[in-house]
Amino acid sequence: MDGISELNRRPETVAGAADEHDTQKGKYMTFKSGNEYFGLKIQYVNEIIGFQTITAIPETEDYIKGLINLRGKIIPVIDVRLRFKQPPFEYNDRTCIIVINVKSTVVGLIVEKIAEVVEIKEENILPPPTIGRSDKTQNKYVYGIGKVGDSVKLLLDPDKLLNDEDMSLIEQVKDIDVQEREV
């Protein structure tokens, strides 16, 4: 079954919602950033969209690329590579935006390319390493290492991708969006 098509299914009833949550347990959307593959619990992922025009926000962190208009809703987007302090990459036709819901806020994550939806059982998730890295920037977003066959995926904690200042900025953007809709 194509894992990406699972994202487009929505529960029809409350009972269906519980069943769908059970089927999503242990499933991760994986994507490439730099030379590494990352995974997000599929329950955070709303949809995947192609890259589109971004309106820059002045005086923000470099990894906050700006805002997009997704079917009339204004959504902030973050470049994952820049967030992880990796060198920037040139956006191309494989560049995607993963639209996630984090802390009741919809945010877009710009990634180089989507890999696949994989199932990772709890016993195949290890804690992130605590030695060997002088730069702990990436590890603060990674809550575990998922073993998938012969490879590993760095499992992200979406709640930690955005700091409190980012959330404050996003709340201001959401307020502007609501005010514009009321006009």
Secondary structure, 3 states (H helix, E strand, C coil): CCHHHHHHCCCCCHHHHHHHHHHHCCEEEEEEECCEEEEEEHHHEEEEEECCCCECCCCCCCCEEEEEEECCEEEEEEEHHHHCCCCCCCCCCCCEEEEEEECCEEEEEEECEEEEEEECCHHHEECCCCCCCCCCCCCCCEEEEEEECCEEEEEECHHHHCCHHHHHHHHHHHHHHHHHHHC
